[in-house]
């Protein structure tokens, strides 16, 4: 692993770990909140189911009253219901009554006469009409303004009520009707509510082999029933809707926020179904949870976690920079030591100049058209060509006690030491060496030919004057500097091919010799250089 990436890796891991903890905490908190919401809604459904079961006990008591008597009179019924203290003990019940089965006109007439004997004048079954059977309400208490409207009402004339009557008669079980509007409802008495009936059949005997003679039943106004069971605060942050059988606007039984128009959060929702006395109710819930979550932790976790991650990133970056700095310092020390070593080596190889300037003869021999010649050769051939030329020339120069200084490109720089006291023979030796190099050209070219290399022509120049002689301390190899050296290279191009030229100072030293002839170069040349230059050739007349 690249250690330079460690701070970034630590930052990524820190952020990822913090995010994991953060989202895990939020997920767990939401799960707990959702569990609380589900538990609360389940409790609401259970409360409704239990309350209806509790209310069913009233009907069981009323049924017992009928089974224990040949006939229950209006006053007996009124006394029984009054003793039950319905409104206090069973909040949400509008009333408890009795529905009698009437299957003939004779029974219908007898019922009317019986009710009038109880002091209920103008009793009649409604809606009016001739039917095969009637199921009118004959008892209903408490007898308030609303319930008076239901007395004599034939529940069998309305489809939803009729279905419940038939189902209860067939099964012999307590049965709840679907969603209905009670005949007790009247806008002048208040808001019209949805309602339902709870029916319990009564038979002539316990064998239930015949049709029931009637039904004891309870009347419920839905809003009164629910709000009699729960406080209004129960629905402050929760909306409960109850549907009859299936979820639709037509089947909506109860809406906790129908009249408030308040907006309830749908952060959580739940659906529950309950079977209540042969009827399915669908409960839906929307709202927020009452789970007491921490508001600080969801904020603190990312703040602390991300801050710590960036702190680690900073510390690791700082540590990385410190390590890099130390590494660079070590590298700098190594480089410094290496440089010191190089400097030491260079110091050992520095040129050491002599304290005085010497007058010597400086010469150069330069190949003619070397660039054109070597352009046609390979690198290996070029190396061999220069090697043979340099070795050949150096051998002749050293035979005349000349000193080869170096090769400059394709030229050789060499010199001859001359005594401070004038000796003409020493200067003649310089000319002899140069002329011998020219005369040995054929020998050189023969050797080159044998090596399958091209022949060479060259020019030679010689000067006399003051130079600085230096030696490389480590190797002791001499080198020369000064205007005399520059002059030697400058006048070389004035020499003829395979010829020799000398400067005016050298000419002055040898002009009286009879061994050589001297011819001054074109008069225009000295004006350019500022001094005279002479062609040299051997005197063949001697």
C-alpha positions in Angstrom: 0.0 0.0 0.0 1.2 3.5 -0.9 1.9 5.1 2.5 1.1 8.5 1.0 -2.5 7.5 0.5 -2.9 6.5 4.2 -4.4 9.9 5.3 -7.0 9.7 2.5 -7.7 6.1 3.3 -8.2 6.9 7.0 -10.5 9.8 6.0 -12.6 7.6 3.8 -12.8 4.8 6.4 -13.7 7.4 9.1 -16.4 9.0 7.1 -17.8 5.5 6.0 -17.8 4.2 9.6 -19.4 7.4 10.9 -22.1 7.2 8.1 -22.7 3.5 9.0 -23.1 4.3 12.7 -25.3 7.3 11.9 -27.6 5.5 9.4 -27.7 2.5 11.7 -28.8 4.7 14.6 -31.4 6.5 12.5 -32.6 3.1 11.2 -32.9 1.7 14.7 -34.6 4.8 16.0 -37.1 4.7 13.1 -37.6 1.0 13.7 -38.4 1.7 17.4 -40.7 4.6 16.5 -42.5 2.4 13.9 -42.9 -0.4 16.5 -44.4 2.2 18.9 -46.7 3.4 16.2 -47.8 -0.2 15.3 -48.3 -1.0 19.0 -50.4 2.0 19.5 -52.6 1.3 16.5 -53.0 -2.3 17.5 -54.1 -1.1 21.0 -56.7 1.2 19.3 -58.1 -1.7 17.3 -58.1 -4.0 20.3 -59.9 -1.3 22.3 -62.6 -1.1 19.7 -63.0 -4.9 19.5 -63.1 -5.2 23.3 -65.6 -2.4 23.7 -68.0 -4.0 21.2 -67.6 -7.3 23.0 -68.3 -5.6 26.2 -71.4 -3.9 24.7 -72.5 -7.3 23.5 -72.9 -8.3 27.2 -75.8 -5.9 27.4 -77.6 -7.8 24.7 -76.8 -11.1 26.4 -78.6 -9.7 29.5 -81.5 -8.5 27.5 -81.8 -11.9 25.8 -81.8 -13.6 29.2 -84.7 -11.3 30.2 -86.8 -12.5 27.2 -85.8 -16.2 27.7 -86.8 -16.0 31.4 -90.3 -14.6 30.7 -93.2 -15.5 28.5 -93.6 -11.9 27.6 -91.5 -8.8 28.4 -93.7 -5.8 28.7 -92.7 -2.3 27.7 -92.4 -1.2 31.4 -90.3 -4.3 32.2 -88.0 -3.4 29.3 -87.7 0.2 30.3 -86.9 -0.8 33.9 -84.3 -3.3 32.7 -82.5 -0.8 30.5 -82.7 1.9 33.2 -81.1 -0.5 35.7 -78.3 -1.1 33.3 -77.4 2.6 33.3 -76.5 2.3 29.6 -75.2 5.8 29.0 -72.8 5.7 31.9 -71.6 2.1 31.9 -71.6 1.6 28.1 -70.7 5.0 26.5 -71.3 5.1 22.8 -74.6 3.2 22.7 -77.4 5.3 21.5 -80.0 2.8 22.8 -80.9 -0.8 23.3 -84.1 -2.1 21.9 -86.1 -5.1 20.7 -87.2 -5.9 17.2 -90.1 -8.3 16.8 -90.8 -10.6 13.9 -94.3 -10.0 12.4 -95.3 -12.4 9.6 -99.1 -11.8 9.3 -101.7 -9.1 9.3 -103.1 -10.6 12.5 -99.8 -10.3 14.3 -99.5 -6.8 13.0 -102.9 -5.9 14.4 -102.1 -7.6 17.7 -98.8 -5.7 17.9 -100.6 -2.4 17.4 -103.1 -3.1 20.1 -100.4 -4.3 22.5 -98.4 -1.1 22.0 -101.4 1.1 22.6 -102.1 -0.9 25.8 -98.6 0.2 26.9 -99.6 3.8 26.4 -98.0 4.3 23.0 -100.7 5.7 20.9 -100.7 6.0 17.2 -98.1 3.2 17.0 -97.6 2.0 13.4 -95.0 0.1 11.4 -93.2 2.3 9.0 -92.4 2.6 6.2 -96.0 1.7 5.3 -96.8 -1.0 2.8 -97.8 -4.6 2.6 -95.0 -7.1 3.0 -94.6 -10.8 3.8 -92.8 -10.1 7.0 -92.0 -7.2 9.2 -89.2 -6.5 11.7 -90.4 -3.3 13.5 -88.7 -1.7 16.5 -91.1 -2.0 19.4 -88.8 -1.3 22.4 -85.9 1.2 22.4 -84.5 2.9 25.5 -83.4 5.4 26.7 -86.4 7.0 25.0 -85.0 10.3 24.0 -86.0 12.5 21.0 -83.8 10.6 18.6 -84.9 7.1 19.7 -88.6 8.1 19.5 -88.2 8.4 15.7 -87.0 4.8 15.4 -90.0 3.3 17.3 -92.1 1.2 14.8 -89.4 1.4 12.1 -89.2 -1.8 10.0 -85.5 -2.6 9.8 -86.2 -5.2 7.1 -87.1 -2.5 4.6 -83.5 -1.4 4.2 -81.1 -3.6 2.4 -78.1 -3.3 4.8 -80.2 -3.9 7.8 -82.1 -6.8 6.1 -78.8 -8.5 5.3 -77.7 -8.4 8.9 -81.1 -9.7 10.1 -81.0 -12.6 7.7 -77.4 -13.5 8.6 -78.1 -13.3 12.3 -81.2 -15.5 11.9 -79.4 -18.0 9.8 -76.3 -18.3 12.0 -77.9 -17.7 15.3 -75.0 -15.4 16.1 -74.7 -11.8 17.0 -74.3 -9.8 13.8 -73.3 -6.2 13.1 -74.9 -4.3 10.2 -72.8 -2.5 7.6 -72.5 1.2 7.4 -75.9 2.9 7.7 -77.5 6.2 8.6 -79.8 5.7 11.6 -83.4 6.8 11.4 -82.6 8.7 14.6 -80.4 11.2 12.7 -81.7 14.7 12.3 -79.7 17.7 11.2 -81.8 19.8 13.7 -80.4 17.7 16.5 -76.8 18.0 15.4 -74.2 16.6 13.0 -75.4 13.5 11.1 -73.2 10.5 11.9 -72.7 7.1 10.4 -74.1 4.3 12.5 -74.6 0.6 12.8 -76.7 -1.9 14.6 -75.7 -5.0 16.7 -78.3 -7.7 16.4 -78.7 -10.8 18.6 -81.5 -13.3 17.7 -84.1 -14.6 20.2 -85.7 -18.0 19.6 -88.8 -19.6 21.1 -86.5 -22.4 22.3 -82.8 -23.0 22.5 -82.8 -25.5 19.7 -83.0 -22.7 17.1 -84.9 -24.9 14.7 -87.4 -22.2 13.8 -87.0 -18.6 12.7 -86.3 -16.1 15.6 -89.2 -14.4 17.2 -87.2 -11.2 17.4 -83.9 -9.6 18.0 -82.5 -7.6 20.9 -80.2 -5.0 19.4 -78.0 -2.0 20.2 -77.8 1.2 18.3 -74.5 3.0 17.7 -73.7 6.4 16.4 -70.1 5.9 15.1 -68.5 9.1 16.2 -70.2 8.9 19.7 -69.0 5.3 20.0 -65.3 6.1 19.1 -65.1 9.3 21.1 -66.8 7.6 24.0 -64.0 5.1 23.9 -61.0 7.5 23.3 -60.0 11.0 24.4 -59.7 13.6 21.6 -56.0 13.9 22.5 -55.5 10.3 21.3 -55.8 11.6 17.7 -53.8 14.7 18.1 -50.9 13.3 15.9 -52.8 10.3 14.5 -55.6 9.9 12.1 -57.7 6.8 12.3 -60.1 5.8 9.6 -62.5 2.9 9.8 -64.0 1.3 6.7 -66.8 -1.2 6.4 -65.4 -4.3 4.7 -63.1 -2.5 2.2 -61.4 0.8 1.8 -63.4 3.3 -0.2 -65.1 6.6 0.3 -68.6 5.0 0.2 -67.5 2.5 3.0 -65.8 5.1 5.2 -67.3 4.6 8.7 -65.2 7.0 10.7 -62.6 9.6 10.1 -61.0 11.1 13.3 -60.0 14.3 11.5 -63.0 14.7 9.2 -64.2 17.9 10.8 -60.9 19.4 11.8 -59.3 19.7 8.3 -55.9 19.5 10.1 -52.9 18.1 8.2 -51.6 14.9 9.8 -48.1 13.7 8.9 -48.0 10.4 7.0 -44.5 9.6 8.3 -45.9 6.3 9.6 -48.9 4.3 8.4 -50.6 1.0 9.3 -53.5 -1.1 8.2 -55.4 -3.6 10.3 -58.5 -5.7 9.8 -60.8 -7.0 12.5 -63.8 -9.3 12.3 -66.6 -8.1 14.6 -69.7 -10.2 14.9 -69.8 -11.4 11.3 -68.6 -8.1 9.9 -65.1 -7.1 8.7 -63.9 -3.6 9.6 -60.8 -2.1 8.0 -58.7 0.2 10.2 -56.1 2.6 8.6 -53.8 4.9 10.4 -51.5 7.7 9.5 -49.4 9.9 11.8 -46.3 10.3 13.8 -44.8 8.1 16.5 -44.9 9.0 20.2 -41.5 7.3 20.7 -39.3 9.7 22.5 -36.2 9.8 20.3 -33.1 11.8 21.0 -32.8 14.9 18.9 -29.2 15.5 19.9 -27.7 12.2 19.0 -28.6 12.2 15.3 -26.8 15.6 15.1 -23.9 14.8 17.4 -23.0 11.5 15.7 -22.1 13.0 12.3 -20.6 16.1 13.8 -18.3 14.1 16.2 -17.7 11.3 13.7 -16.9 13.5 10.7 -14.9 15.9 12.9 -12.8 13.0 14.3 -12.3 11.6 10.7 -11.0 15.0 9.5 -8.9 15.3 12.6 -7.3 11.9 11.9 -6.9 13.0 8.3 -5.1 16.1 9.4 -2.9 14.3 11.9 -1.9 11.6 9.4 -1.3 14.2 6.8 0.8 16.2 9.3 2.7 13.0 10.2 3.1 12.2 6.5 4.5 15.7 5.8 6.9 15.3 8.8 8.1 12.0 7.5 8.4 13.5 4.0 10.4 16.4 5.4 12.7 14.1 7.3 13.0 11.9 4.2 13.9 15.0 2.1 16.4 16.1 4.8 18.0 12.7 4.7 18.1 12.8 0.9 19.5 16.3 1.0 22.2 15.1 3.4 23.0 12.2 1.0 23.0 14.6 -1.9 25.2 17.0 0.0 27.6 14.2 0.9 27.6 13.1 -2.7 28.2 16.7 -3.9 31.0 17.0 -1.3 32.6 13.9 -2.7 32.2 15.1 -6.3 33.7 18.5 -5.3 36.5 16.6 -3.6 37.1 14.6 -6.7 36.9 17.7 -8.8 39.3 19.5 -6.5 41.7 16.6 -7.1 41.2 17.2 -10.8 41.5 21.0 -10.8 43.9 22.6 -13.2 47.0 24.0 -11.5 48.4 26.9 -13.4 52.1 27.7 -13.3 53.2 30.9 -11.7 54.8 32.3 -14.9 54.0 32.4 -18.6 56.3 30.5 -21.0 57.1 31.2 -24.7 56.6 28.0 -26.6 55.8 26.9 -30.2 52.2 25.9 -30.5 51.0 23.8 -33.4 47.8 22.2 -34.7 47.0 19.7 -37.5 43.5 19.7 -38.8 41.8 17.3 -41.3 40.5 18.9 -44.5 36.7 18.3 -45.2 36.3 15.9 -42.2 32.6 16.5 -42.0 32.0 15.4 -45.6 34.3 12.4 -45.2 32.7 11.1 -41.9 29.2 11.7 -43.2 29.6 8.7 -45.4 31.0 6.5 -42.6 29.4 4.6 -39.8 30.2 5.5 -36.2 32.5 2.5 -36.0 34.4 3.5 -39.2 34.6 7.1 -38.0 36.1 6.0 -34.7 38.7 3.9 -36.5 39.5 6.7 -38.9 40.2 9.2 -36.2 42.0 6.7 -34.1 44.5 5.8 -36.8 45.0 9.5 -37.7 45.6 10.6 -34.2 47.9 7.7 -33.3 49.9 8.2 -36.5 50.3 12.0 -36.0 51.1 11.6 -32.3 53.8 9.1 -33.0 55.6 11.5 -35.3 55.1 14.5 -32.9 56.5 12.6 -30.0 59.5 11.5 -32.1 60.5 15.2 -32.3 60.0 15.6 -28.5 56.7 17.4 -29.0 53.9 17.3 -26.4 50.5 16.3 -27.6 48.0 18.3 -25.5 44.6 17.1 -26.8 42.5 16.6 -29.8 39.9 19.3 -30.5 37.3 17.7 -32.8 39.3 16.3 -35.7 42.4 18.5 -34.9 45.4 17.8 -32.7 46.9 20.5 -30.5 50.6 20.0 -29.6 53.5 22.2 -28.6 57.3 22.3 -28.3 59.1 23.8 -25.3 61.8 26.3 -26.3 64.6 27.5 -24.1 64.6 31.0 -22.8 67.9 31.6 -24.5 67.5 31.7 -28.3 68.5 28.5 -30.1 67.6 28.5 -33.7 67.9 24.7 -33.9 64.9 24.3 -31.5 62.7 26.3 -33.8 63.9 24.4 -36.8 62.9 21.2 -35.0 59.3 22.5 -34.9 59.4 23.0 -38.7 61.0 19.6 -39.3 58.2 17.9 -37.3 55.5 19.7 -39.2 57.0 19.0 -42.6 57.6 15.3 -41.6 53.8 15.1 -40.9 53.1 16.3 -44.4 55.7 14.1 -46.0 54.3 11.0 -44.2 50.8 11.6 -45.6 51.2 8.9 -48.2 52.2 6.4 -45.5 49.1 7.3 -43.5 46.8 7.0 -46.5 48.3 3.6 -47.3 47.5 2.4 -43.8 44.0 3.8 -44.1 43.5 2.1 -47.4 44.5 -1.3 -45.9 41.8 -0.7 -43.3 39.3 0.1 -46.1 39.1 3.7 -44.9 39.2 6.9 -47.0 42.4 8.9 -47.5 43.0 12.2 -45.6 44.4 15.6 -46.3 45.3 18.1 -43.6 46.6 21.5 -42.8 49.2 22.4 -40.2 49.8 25.7 -38.5 52.5 26.8 -36.0 52.9 29.9 -33.8 55.3 31.1 -31.2 54.4 33.1 -28.1 53.5 33.3 -24.5 51.0 30.6 -23.1 49.8 29.5 -19.7 50.6 25.9 -19.0 48.4 24.0 -16.6 48.3 20.5 -15.2 45.4 18.5 -13.9 46.4 17.7 -10.3 45.1 14.2 -10.3 46.6 13.1 -13.6 49.4 15.5 -14.2 48.3 16.0 -17.9 49.4 19.4 -19.2 47.1 21.8 -21.0 47.8 25.2 -22.5 45.8 28.4 -22.7 46.2 31.9 -24.2 46.1 34.0 -27.3 49.0 32.1 -28.9 46.8 28.9 -28.8 43.9 30.8 -30.3 46.2 32.2 -33.1 47.3 28.7 -34.0 43.7 27.5 -34.7 42.8 30.8 -36.4 45.6 30.8 -39.0 45.2 27.0 -39.7 42.6 27.6 -42.4 45.1 29.8 -44.3 47.4 26.8 -44.9 47.2 25.0 -48.2 46.0 21.5 -48.4 48.8 19.3 -46.9 50.7 22.5 -46.3 52.1 24.5 -43.4 51.7 28.1 -42.3 53.5 30.0 -39.4 52.9 33.2 -37.5 55.1 36.3 -37.9 56.8 35.7 -34.5 57.9 32.2 -35.4 58.9 33.4 -38.8 61.2 36.0 -37.2 63.0 33.1 -35.4 63.6 31.0 -38.5 63.7 33.4 -41.4 67.5 33.2 -41.8 67.5 29.5 -42.2 68.4 28.1 -45.7 66.5 24.9 -45.2 63.1 26.4 -45.7 61.4 29.0 -48.0 58.8 31.4 -46.6 56.2 33.2 -48.6 53.9 35.7 -47.0 50.2 35.0 -47.3 48.1 37.5 -49.4 48.5 41.0 -48.1 44.8 41.3 -47.3 45.1 38.6 -44.7 47.4 40.5 -42.2 45.0 43.4 -42.3 42.2 41.0 -41.1 44.3 39.3 -38.4 46.6 42.2 -37.5 49.7 40.2 -38.1 51.5 38.4 -40.9 51.2 34.7 -41.8 53.7 32.8 -44.0 53.5 29.6 -46.1 56.4 27.3 -45.5 58.1 24.9 -47.9 61.4 23.0 -48.0 64.3 24.5 -49.9 65.0 21.7 -52.5 68.0 23.6 -54.0 70.3 22.7 -51.1 
